[in-house]
Amino acid sequence: MSVLTFNSVFLLLPLLFELSLGTSPTFSVDYKNNGFLKDGEQFRYISGSIHYSRIPRAYWKDRLLKMYMAGLNAIQTYVPWNYHEESPGRYDFSGDRDVEYFLKLAQDTGLLVILRPGPYICAEWDMGGLPAWLLNKKNIVLRSSDPDYIEAVDKWMGKLLPMMKPYLYQNGGPIITVQVENEYGSYFTCDYNYMRHLTTLFRAHLGDEVVLFTTDGAGVQYLKCGSIQGLYATVDFGPGANITAAFGAQRQAEPHGPLVNSEFYTGWLDHWGSRHSVVSSAAVAKSLSQMLAVEANVNLYMFIGGSNFGYWNGANSPYAAQPTSYDYDAPLSEAGDLTEKYFAIRDVIRMYSKVPEGPVPPTTPKYAYGPVRMKKLQTVLDAAETLSFSGPVKSAYPQTFTDLNQAFGFVLYRTTLPVNCSQPTPLSSPLNGVHDRAYVSVDGVAVGILERNKVLSVNVTGKAGSQVDILVENMGRINYGREINDFKGLVTNLTLGQVSLTGWTMYSLSIDEAVRQGLLGEKPPAGVAPGQPAALSPPAFYKGTFIIPDGIPDLPQDTYIKLPGWKKGQIWINGFNVGRYWPARGPQVTLFVPASILSTAAPNNVTVLELEADPCSSQRCTVEFTATPILNATVFSEHQPHQKLFSKEDFL
């Protein structure tokens, strides 16, 4: 290259740089025309919610493609803080937690992204996405300017937001808007300094160009504390709402700019013991069409719900835990199946924008692998030493899960009867301190169950010195309202008659790791105590195996597991925690089992922890894999009235 040519190119570089700046992607609020501007053009998004944390990584592409083919041009997703930082400073963005890979897939599919990184997300997710270790400071005020909370938030966002910055639309990525906090106007603190701090924090990490926004209920009373200068205020509401009034509330906070419904409810959440929520396709389609007709931007919450695998489900107040299924009666089912609602929504979208041509990816096939015989292993009491990796902790009074540095699962509390109880004597939690369910045994004999808000006392008998074992289950932390500081375990002391029990030994149980390592083995359980009531037995483990032939094409396939005759417990398949089952209360009877956790190369192991009573003495000791889900078989409970659809006020 000649000197002249080199100099010419060198002189052109600033011009080329300026030209490149002129054509770089832009996304902004268009206050003049009450909309968004994308690359200088008017833009309206029609989005759907999908939570990567509720869908196996192997199925992200399938679900995203189905959303794209429905006519959506964007997706919305939460980032659950506790999913990525289960203990302070230890971050996990691998496998099913690889949010960067999820964002890349969305972009490759042709979908923009609305990111909701919290720090609080609600989402019917344990503690609204906040990590339980925040409760190490017992009087911490979450979602406020509390210095300890702010310090933890700053560290987390200092990790997450720089990871997200390259994926902003302005930087060539798919993220067009980022939400700050979530429905803050429904929380009691109403701390404007907290929201100002978050605004400054997000701007420091993401820059000044990205559109930051808030979401609140469609009422002026919610927007009062939820909206703040510098963040674009949006609202949420479901089918049947007065759309004019709902967007009128948004206009109180934002006189100009796009109309946005950030959570248009396509269905609703479930609770154990309540009816499965169902919202008609016609109602969803009608309201969606009305919003699109006034040029509103809409996010359909949920477009696919997915599953609360493991222990990730949340709960509401008064205490009501959500089940493993987060099907939500969404357009795509828990398993990603196409529904009537999917096509009804697609038809509405087609009236207002172009829908991609070509076939929609089909529903994934399901396979009924049939019954699997289960063999009883040890009881939890027998296996306590094996399950407690950290060893026993002794204390005069019971300690909480947080005290024991345990976030999820189960803790075994052990003490002795201080006096002879020849007559039935109440073992009680007078301050309603069982969080959330406790399985009580005396000398290895199951005597009853204590349950938060519902059963505060059981009668026991025994001699002085008899061993009392109480297995406490964390059924999921409250995720909405003022009670999200949800401590687990025996959070207050128990009494025997009028006497407070002392001298406790606690076992923090690492059941998931023990199952993965195969530590339970197949040795027979200890002898069953005579006179044990058939209706209740000590919590125990069961194991079975089944083989999927490798010579059959397209296997393994998705399936569902049901437990005929079993009461309540937890299921692992090949070491993967599929979730909680509770057919004795409903409405969920089957649990979704994705093909990605199954194997044709080796026998598949099924481990069940049954907490109440197995069917093995009276009927077949089996679990069954079926091709059909059952999510609506409620056993009605006087304790859990059905909540009103689309109304979160019930939970405040």
Protein Blocks (a to p, Z undefined) as FASTA:
>chain_A
ZZklmmmmmmmmmmmmmmmmmmpccddddfknopadeehiacddddddddfklccfklmm
mmmmmmmmnopabdcddddfklmmmbghiacfehjllmklmmmmmmmnopacdddebjan
gjopghhhpafklmmpmmbcehiabfklmmmmmmmmmmmmmmmmmmpmklopabfbdceh
jhkllpfklpaklmmmmmmmmmmmnojmbccdddddddfklmmmmpcehiacdddddehi
afklmmmmmmmmmmgacdddfbdcfbdcddehiacddddfklmmmmmmmmmmnopacddd
dfblbjaehjlbccddddddddfblnlopabdfkopacfklmmmmmmmmmmmccdedjdd
dddddddebjadddddddfklmmmmmmmnopaddfbdcdfklnopabhcdddddddfbdc
fbacddddfkopacfbccddeehiafbdcdehkamcdcddddehiacddddddebiafed
jklmccehjfbdcdehjaccehiadddddfklmmmnopnomadcddddehiafkbccddd
ddddddddfkbghiacddddddehiabdcddeehiafbjcdfknombfbdcddfklgcfk
bccddddddfkbccklmmccdddddfbdcfklccddfklccddehiaklmZZ
